[in-house]
Amino acid sequence: MNLNKITELTTQIHFFVCVSLMLIPYMVNAAGVPTLKDIIIRANARELIGTASSASEGTVLKQQLDARTVYRPGELLETVPGLIVTQHSGEGKANQYFLRGFNLDHGTDLRITVDGMLVNQRSHGHGQGWADTNFIIPELMGNLQYLKGPYYANQGDFSSAGAVSMSYVDKLPKGIASYGLGQQGFMRGLVAKSHEVGNGHVLYAVELLTKDGPWVKPEDFKKFNAVLRYSQDTGPTKFNITAMGYGGSWNSTDQIPQRAVASGFVPRLGAIDPSGGGEAHRFSLSSALQHIGRFGVTQLNLYTLHTNLALFSNFTYFLNDPVNGDQFSQIDKRFQSAMNLNHLWVNKIAGFEVENAVGVQFQNDVIDNGLLSTKERQTLSTTRKDHINQNSVGIYYQNSIQWLEKFRSVAGVRSDYYWFDVNSNISVNSGNRYDSMTNPKLSLIFGPWAQTEFYVNYGSGFHSNDARGTTSTVDPKSGEPINRVNPLVRSTGYEVGLRTAIVPGLQASFAAFRLDLDSELLFVGDVGTTEASRPSKREGLEASLFYMPTDWLTIDVDYALARARFSDIDPSGNHIPGAIQGVGKLAVSVDNIGPIFGSMQFRYFGKRSLIEDNSVQSNHTITLNGQIGYKISKNVRMMLQGFNLLNTHAHAIDYYYTSRLPGEPAAGVGDLHFHPIESRSFRVNLVANY
């Protein structure tokens, strides 16, 4: 990075930090808001009726999040109907996500935000849309909002399949001191509390965690998390400012070939290359404000963050380098700065009240990433290194009109503009690109009749491709010519659905959807080039039911079925490898029956085609997690948590590709590769409020 770029980067970061801090003196009577969008807590479907734009959006309340038994923080997202969260490598790595017929890899086409900050990372060293949620502290979660489909004007990159927005609370009713011990080397401590300071509140939290997992080579996962927030909520203007820090290091047991386990070459919980792993950190400073005035509601979110990742992986073992092995390292260092500004107001046009929203979203990423050949984490050679400056601006307008007593519409349009500047160590792969895209959105809502509302949705969206893929003209390993890819890829979605609260205590929604993608081109960080794919379509059905027959029992059920196919003709077949078909979840929680409380989560992760002709499929996976707790006193409780209670030997994820073990033919062997579900384990947690 030259001096001019360092100066430019420093100026950008300084500007965003200063603006965030300068806002405080002008907001003496302000209040904390965790995200740009004002959070509305909707306790039941009756309140969603009349406000929701589709059958596939919703809010998960804090009580529901607190009742979940999660092996890792990212599994909180499984409260979203139809969404599966899993892992194929070490705990510090970003999760794998599956939704609406997609294998979303580490986050492509699923937009995730926390306190208004985009978690997905574009042009990432390992994979486009990388969404690492290890920095989340579950106890601080306020609620979770989800949207599915490209029907929302305020959602941009990565949101074609869906978007999940999580928020932290501004203050805690009581302090939290939590300590947990468990099998597989698990230990976790958390201290969190808020204090009233002046006209606002200070919230702080510190988390420390270690875990080895069931693997032959202990994971030795160590992480820390820290949060510090100041907020005010005393008038028409409210704000917060938040600092977060996360760091982690780990060893990884990556997926292994089925033939290696069958032959006894490696145990089911073993690794072909035990030197894999990584380390990561994330530091952020963010601020958010909302002002309610005579001309409407103005919301502003500013943030800047720095992340760093060094990842060591080996998925093909000795296929490319029979002597040293195929281990590689991926490095990603970035500074990301963003501003989200919108304004909402109501006016009357031709006798109709029109709710309007207009917004602008800016993001800048300054990235240094690299792909290296390594052996036991020692560098052998450099495949490519790149310095990337990526900028985007999104502008949108949306309105909602109540045309008739039983009919309203939500219409919007969004335009996005992207600039890519890549400076590669391979000069012919350097360059500049620009692209833009405009996408319309339309939702028609009918009803309610008998506490039931009907929805028709249409919209187009997009995901961005890796900046390196937009400028590269040669393969960094072979030197062969390759084609540059389109920077932005369009998606088009259609949906019909209904939401009902006609049965007392039961909230239900049903949706049928279709989503078309122009292309599934993805930058493959493992080899440093772009993998060509094909246009595709996904069709499916979803059902979600939440039943609370009494104040001590809640039952949450969802099921989704999808059909994913390439939409062109190719002799290899039209099945999309890894695309999810069926997924079902059942969560039951019991509380308010004295000192005992508990919950259980059952999850079905259906079969998936692993190659285009569907000749190889994964098996389905069934897991059962749960907890039982006892309230020792008003402020002290103890919980026993169990994971994979059925002790299934099923797979967390499956792939089919060619790899080579020692002594095998030079061309390698095509085989199913899998990462097993972690074996049954238990944890005991003691939680005290103060």
N, C-alpha and C positions, 0 to 999 in steps of 0.2 A: 504494500500500500504506500503510495507516494505522499509527500508532504501536503499537497493540495487536497487529496482525498481525506487525509487525517483532519485537516483544518475544516473541511466541509462537514465531515461527520461530527466533529466536536461542536461545531456551531449549531447543527440540527438538534443534537441532544440537549445542549445548553438552552436552546430556545424553548423546547417542550418542557423541560424541568422548571425553567423560570416562569413560564406562563402558568403552570400548575400552582406554583408557590405564590405568584402575584395575585391570584384570584382570591386568596384567603382574606385579606384585609377588607375586601368589598362585600364580604358575605358574613357579617356579624350575626345576622339572623338567618343563617342557612341550615340546611339539613343534609345528612349523608344519603346519597343514593349509590347503590353498589354497581349499577351499570348505567349505560346511556338511556336504555328504555326503562320507563317507570314501571316498577314491579307491582302487579296487581295480584294479591293472594285470592285465588278462587277456590273455595272449599268444596264446591260441588258442581255438577253439570248444569244445574239450573242457572248458575251465575255465568257459565260459559255460553249458554244459549242467549243469543242477542248480542254477544260481543265477539265470538270466535268467527274466523273467516273460513275454516275448513273443519272436517271431521277428524283430521289427523294432527291437530295441535292441542296442547294442554300444559298444565302446570302440575309438578310434583311438589307437594308441601314438605316442609321441614320434618314434620312428624313421620311421614312416609320414608324420607331419607334416613332418619335416625333409626328406624326399625330394620334397616337392611343389614345383613351379614355379608360383608365384602372382604374378599381375600386381598384385594388391591384397590386403591382409590378409584381407578377408572371404572370399576364395576358399578359404581353409583349410577353411571349412565344407562345401565340395564333397567332402570326404572322407566325408561322410554319404551313404550310398546314396540315390539318387533326388533329391537336393537340388541345385538350380541357383542360382548367385549371379551377378548381373549388375549393370549400371549404366545409367541413362538420362540422366545429367547429370554434373556435375563430380565429381572424385575425392573431394572432402571430404564429399559427400552420402552418406547411408546407402544401402547396396546395395538392390537389388530381389531378392526371394527367391521361389523356386518349389518346391513340394513337394506330393505327393499330390493332384494335380488343382487346386491353388490357385495363383493369382497372389497371393502374400502381401504385395504392395506392399512397404513398408519393414520389415515384421516382424509384421504381424497374424497370429495363429495359429501363429507359430513362436517359442517362448520361448527366448531366448538369455541365458545367464549367463556371467560371467567372474569367477572367484574368489568365487562366491556372489552377486555383484552382478547385479541384473537390468539387462540392456542395453536392452530394450524400454522405451520411454517412453510412458506413457498420457497422453491428452489433450494430445498434442503439437501444436505449431503447424503442422506440415506434414502429419502423418498419424498415425493411431492405431497404436501399437506401434512407432514409429520406433526402429530398432536400428542405430546407427552403430558400426562395429567398427574405425574408423581408429585407435583408441588401442591396439590390440593389437600387441605386438612378437612376431613369430613365433618367434624364437629362445628366448623364455622360456616357450613353451608346454610344459606337461608332458604332457597328454593331452587328449583330447576324448571325451566320452561323449554318446551320443544315444539318445533315446527317441521313438517315434512313436505317435500316438493318445492319446486321453484316458483311459488305463487306470491312471494312477499317482497315488496320493493326495497325494504331496508336490509335484505340479506344478499350479500354479494358472493365472492369467491368461495368455492367448496360447498355450497349449500344446495346442490341439485337434489341429493337424496334427503337431506334434512339439516336442521340446525338445532343446536343445544346451547342454551344460555344458562350459566350458573352464576350465582351471586353469593357473596359473603354477607353475614349480618354486620350491622354497625355497632351493636352492643349486645352483650350477653346478660340474661337475667341474673345469673350467678357465675362465679368463676368455676373453672373446670380443672381438676387435677386427675389425670388418668394414667394408670400403669398397667401394662399387659405383658404376660409371659405365655409362651406356648412351645409346642413341639417344633421341630425343624429350625431350631435356633432363633425363634421369634422373640423379640423384646421391643416394647414401644412405650415411650413416655410422652405425655403432653401436659402442658400448663397453658391455660388461656384465661383471660379476665379482661373486663372493661371497667373503666373508672370515669366518673363525671369530672370534666376539666373545663372550667369556665362555662361557656354556653354550649359546649359540646361534650363528646365522649372520646376517650382514648381506648382502643382495643389492641391487645397484644396476645400473641400465641407463639409458643416454641414447641416443636415436635422433634424427637429423636427416635430412629427406628433401625433395628438390625434384623436380618433374616437370612438363613442358609438355604431353605427349601429342602426338598427330599433328594436332591441330586447327589450322584456319586462324588462329583467335585462340588463342594459347598459353594453356594452363591456368594456368600460373604457380602450381601447387600447392606450397605450403610447409607442412611440419608438423614439430612436435617432439613427442617422447614421453619421459617420464622415469618411472622406477619406483624406489622405495626400500622394502625389506622387511626386517623383523627377525623371526626365527623361532627356536623352540626345540623340540627333539625328544629329550628325555632321560629320559622316565618315562611314567607312565600318563596324564599330562595333557600335551597339546601345544597350541601356539598360534602364530599369527603376527599381525603388524600391518603394513599395507601402505599406502603413499601412492603415488598415480599422478597424472600430469599430462599433458594433451594439448592442443595448439592447432594450428589449421590455417586457411588461407585459400586461395581458389581463384577462377578464372574458370570458367564452365561453358558448354559447347556442348550445349544441350538437344536433344531430338528435333526433327526437321524434317519437313515434309510431302513426300511423294513427288513431288508435282506441281512443287514448287519446284526439285528436283534435275533432273527431266526437262526442264524449260523452260530450265535454265541460270541461274535466278534466284539460286541459291546452290549452291556446290560441295558434294559429299557430306560433306566434313569441315568444312563451314562452319556458321554460325549465323544465324538470322533476326535475333535480338537479341543482339549480342555483349557486352552489358553485364551479362549474368547472372553469377551466382556466389554466393559467401558466405564466411562465416567462422564458426568454432566453437571452443569449448574445453570441456574436461571435467577436473575435479579431484575426486579421491575419497580418502577415508580409510576403510579397512576393517580388521576383525579377525575371526579365526576361532579357535575352540578346540574341543578334543575331550578328554573325560575318560572313562577306562575304570575303573569301580569295581565293587564287589560287586553293585550293583543294576542294572548294565547300562552302556550307552554314552550319554553326554550330549554333544550337539553344539550349538554356539552360533555364530552369524554376525551381526555388526553392521557396518553401513556407513552413511556419509553421503557425498553427492556433490553437486557443483554443476556444471550445464551451461549453456551459452549458445550460441544459434544465431541467425544472421541470414542469411536465404536470399532470393535474388532470382531470380525465374523469369518466363518468358513463354512459354506453350504455345499461345496462340490468336492472338498477334501484334497484329492491328488489328481484331479482331471486336467487342470491347466499347467501345473508344475509338479511333476512326479517326484522331484527331489525335495523341494522346500515346502510343498503343500500350497493350497489355494487361499490361505488366510489373507484378508485385506482389511485395511483400516479406512474408515470414513470420518472426516473431520468437518465440523461445521461451527463457525463462530460468526455471530451476527449481532448487530445493533438494529433494533426495530423501533420506529416511532410512528405514532398514529394520532389522528384527530377525527372524532365523529361529532358532527353538529347537526341537530335537527330542530325544527319548529313545527308545532301543532296548533291549529286554530280552527274555529268554526265560523262559517258565514252562511248567509241565506242567498240562494240563487233560484229565481223563478218560483219562489215559494217553498223550495226544498232546503232543509238544513244540510250543509255539506261539511263534513269533518275532513280537514286537509292535513297532510304531513309532507314536508319537504326537507331534504337532508343532503349533506355532503360528507363523504368519508375519504380521508387521505391516509396513505400508508407509505412509508419508506423503509426499505430493508437494505442494509449495507452488510454484505456477506463475504466471508472467506471460507471456502470449503475445498476439500481435496479427497482424492482416492489414491491410496498407497497399497502396494504389495508388501505384506509383512510375514514374519515367522515368529511365533511366540511373542507377539506385540513389538517386535523389532523391525524397523523399516528396511526393506530390500530394494525397492524402487518406487518411483512416482509415476502413476498412470496419468493423472491430470491434477492441476490445481487451478482454481479460478477465483477471481475477485468480481463480485456481482453488485451492481447498484440497481435496485428495482424499485420503481415508483408506480403508484396507482392512485387514481381519483375516481370515485363513484358518486354520481348525483342521482337523486330519485325524487319522484312526486307520487303521492297516493291520496285518493279520496274515498270517502265512504258516504253513500247517499241512501236514505230511507225513502224509497220511491212510493211504496204502499205500506199499509199496516203490516202485511205479511211478506214483504219483499224488499230487500236491500242489496246493494252492490258495493264491492270494494275493487277499485280499478287503480292501476299504477303503471309506471314506466321507470326503467332504470337504465342509465348509461354508464359504462365503465371504460376507462382509458388507462392503458398500461405502457410503460417505458422500460426496456431492458437494456442494460449496458454490461457486457461480459468482457472481462480481460483475462484471457486464458494463457497458461504457460505454453499451450500449443497455439501459435499465433493465428492459424487459419480457423480456429474455433472461437476466436474473439469477434466482437461485433456489437451492433446496436439494432434493436428491433422496436417497433411500435405497433400496437393493435388496439382496437376499440370494439365495443359491442353494445347494442341497445336491445333491451328485452322488455316486452309488455307483460302485464299481470292482470288477471281478471277473476274475481270470485263473485258468484251469485248465491244469495242466501234466501231460502224460502221458509216461512213459518215465523214463530212456532205454532204448531197445532198439537194439542194434548202433550205439552212439554217436550215436543220433538221438533228438531230443525233439520233442514235438508240443504246440502251444499253442492255446487258445481264449480270446479276450479280449473283454470288454465293458466299456464305461464311458461316462459322460457328463462333459462339461467345459463350458468357457465362454470367451468373451472379453468384456472390458468395452468399452463404447462411450465415445466422447469425452464428457467431462463437459458441454461446451457443448451437445452435441446433446440431452442429457437435460433441459435447462432452457430451450432456445431456443423461442420461440413465433412469431417473425417472421424472415423472411429479411433478413440485415443489408444486402443491396444493394438489393433491390426493395421491401422493406417488406411483402411479401405474407405472410399467415399460414402457418405451417408447424406440423407436429405434433412434439411431443416424442417422443424415441425411448426404448425400454427400456434401462436402464443395463447390464444383463447379458444376453447372448445364449447360449442353451444349444446344445451340440453333443453328438451321440450317436454313438459309434463301435463297430464290430464287426470282429473280425479272427480269422482262423485261419492257422496257419503251422507251419513246422518248421525245425529247425536240426540240421545233421549234420556230423560229422567222420569219417564212415565211410571216406572215401578218404584215405590217408596224404598229409599235406601240404596237403590241400584242406579249407577251411572254407566252408560254404554255408548260406544261409538263404533261405526262400521264404515269402511272405505274401500273402494275399488280404484286402482290407479294404473297409469301407464307412464313410462318415462323413456324417451328416445334420446340417445347420445349420438352426435355426429361422428365421434371417434373416441376411442379409449387410449389414445396415445399417452404413454407415461414415460418419464425419464427414469431409467433404472440405475440407481446410484451404485449398485453392486458391480456394474461393469462400466459405468461412466458414459453411457450413451442412451439413446432413445429407442424404446421397444415399440415397433409399429403394431397397431391393433386395428380394429375394424369398427364400423358403426354398429350400434346395438339398440335393443329395446328390452324393456322390462315391464311386465304386467303382473298385478297381484291383488290380493284381498287381505284386509286387516280387520281384526276385531279386538276391542279392548273393553273390559268390564271391571268396574270398581264397585264392590258391594260392602255396605256397612250396616248389617241388620241390627246391631246393638252398639252401644258406646264402648264395648270392650273387644269387639271382633271386627277386623277388616279383611277382605279377600280381594286380591287384585289379580286378574287373569288377562292375558293377551295371547293372541295367536296370529301369525302372518304366514302367508303362502305366496311365493313369487315364482315367475317363470322368466328366466333371463336367457336371451339368445342374441347372437350376432344377426344383424338384419340384412347382410349381403350373402352372396353365394360363394362358398369356398369348399374345395374337395376335403379339406381337413375336418370339416364339421361346423356346426353353428352353436354349440354349447360354449358358454363363457367359463373358463376355468376358475374354480373357487367361488362361483356365484352361489349365494345362499338360496335355498328353496323354502324349507319350512322351519319355523322357529316358534316355540311356545314357552310361556312362563306362568308360574303360579306362585304368588306370594301371600302368605297368611300371617297376620300378627295379632297378638292377644295382649291386652293391657287393661288397667282400671278394674282389676278383679282382686285387689289386695296387694300383697307384696310381690307376687309372682308375675312375671311378664315373659314374653317370648315371641319368636318369629321363625318362619321357615320359607325358603325359596327353592322351588323346583324349576329346572331349566332344561328344555329340549332344544338341541342344536342339530338340525336335520342334515341329511346327506347332501353332498355337493359334487358336481361333475369336476374332475380334475384335469381333463384334457378335452379338446374340442369335439371329438367324436363320441364322448360319453362312455368310452370303453373302460375307463377307470374312475371309480367314485370313492369318496370318503365314506366311512360309516357315520351313523348318527352318534351324538354324545348326550348323555343324560347326567346331570349333576344335582345334588341336593345339599344345600347349606342351611344352617339354622343356629339359633341361640336361645338360651333360657337364662333368665336373670332373676335376682332376688333383691328387693329393696330393703337393705339393712336398717335404714332410717330415712328420714325425709331427704337427707342430703348425701347419702351413701348407698351405692348399689354395686352388686357384683354380677358378672355375666360369664357364662361358659359358651364359647362359640365353637362350632364344628364345621369343617369344610370337607367337601366330597365325602359326605357321611356314608354313601353307598360303596365307597372305596373302589370306584370304577377304574378300570385300566384303559379307559377310552382316550381318545386323542383330543387335545385342545385345538389343534389345527393340522391340516394335511396339505401336502403339495405333491405333484408328480413332475420329476425332471431327471436329468442325467447327472450322475456323480461317479466318482471312482474311488474305491478303497484300495489299499496296497495289494499288489498281485493281480488286480483285475485288468482286463484289456485296456489299451490306451484310449480307446474311444469312449470308455465308461459304460455304465449300465443304467438304463432307464428304470426308475423305481419310485414307489410311494415313500415319501419322507414325512415324518410326523414329529410333533412335540406332544408328549403325554400330559394328561391332566395330573396336577399335583396329587399325591396320595393323601389319604385321610389324615387330618391333623386337628388338634384342639388348641384353643387359647383361652386363658382366664384373664379377665379385665376387671380391675377395681377402679370405680369412678367416684370421686368425691366432689361435691359442689360447695363453694365457699363464697 
